[in-house]
Amino acid sequence: MLKKTLGIFITIILSMVVSTPVFSASKKSVSGIRLWSAPDNTRVVLDISKPVEHKIFRLSGPDRVVIDLKDTSVNKKILKNSMLKKGVLKGVRGAVRNKKNYRLVLDLSEKVKIKSFLVKPNEKYGHRLVVDLQTSQKVKKTEPVKTAKKAVAKQRDFVVVIDPGHGGEDPGAVGPSRVYEKKVVLAVGKKLAAQINKQPGMKAYLTRKGDYYLPLRKRMNIARKYQADMFISLHADAFRDKRVNGASVYTLSNRGASTEAAKWLAKKENASDLVGGVSIDDKDDMLASVLLDLSQSATLDASTDLARNVFKEIKKVSKLHTKKVEKAGFVVLKSPDIPSILVELGYISNPREERSLNSSKHQFKLAKAITSGVKRYYKKTGIARVKQYGEQYVVARGDTISSIAKRYKVSTSDIKRANSLKGDRLRVGDALFIPAGS
Ligand SMILES: [Zn+2]
């Protein structure tokens, strides 16, 4: 976890890279290389003995990136590793230059954009130089929304984007038996996606499917690309008092967190951007928050409704940390147009909860509970969406065409026409298409 001073630290480091004389003249060393690969980014992390003065540039024909490290030696063994291949990276080689400097060459399969920064030691790693090799966007767009006329045959699914927090170089919270938050939330996220994909009319996507870091803004952008109707960010909590336990559900607060603890937690989760990447994308936060105030109240109501439903269901399978849904200023929840919640699945710092969070059985229970919460929300708040897209509805006991029509604010004849129904009979379990309202 990170302290408040980190933002300042990064600013200093960035200016050091530019102005340079602050670096100590003594020899530095590189002791390891780690690679993380995301769909549009390959991250190269060098473990260094202390902040190193460096220059990074691209060359083409063939595409490669050169990293010149001043006053630095590199343990040659790490370059012999045949595993130094991932994403766009085809291999790493290097040589001593001018007796005291070192040049690393990253051979690439395609042209990239480079972003690099130094990171201070954390619980797990020492000083690091992080180099991001960014390729062009590869996230596929969902199919364009069909018009009402064509929609009779193909309805638009209700899209849930699931966001497992942290990843890659950022482990998130770490339990007493070294269980990582990033691993637990990915496991629950995958189970949740599988559950949701079993529901008629629903489709789930994950912001990350593997062990790599995504900046917070990027996670929101992925949700927007998939035209998400709902965004669920998954995390696990930690506290220095190991007795503290229980799950919590959060919605975004514009006007400050509902409790001091919520404020503290938001700071901690938002700080992950400073671990995973310099939060350059957050520069316009002030402006963004002003705009959010204007456009977000409707989404906030929907988020609160969703959060309450999920909270009720989690209560059935887990202890809860709080008596009700909390509010906090999580960056990742700031999509003005997508109802968003953040679920802290439990305290990974509590030995008993660390064990259960790490067990496939409990992960499955949590995924099922969240799915039930999502379904309850979906049933209740389908109306607004129907107006835009039309929707699938599964007939329940006691339903009549007129009761369904009333619920969705459409006419009975529209429902009949859209589903080619002759009479008024409905069968429980039948999927009806509710046409878009005018
Ligand atoms: Zn987290």
Residues whose N, C-alpha, C, O or C-beta is under 5 A from the ligand:
A	BS01	ZN	G165 G172 H235 A236 E269
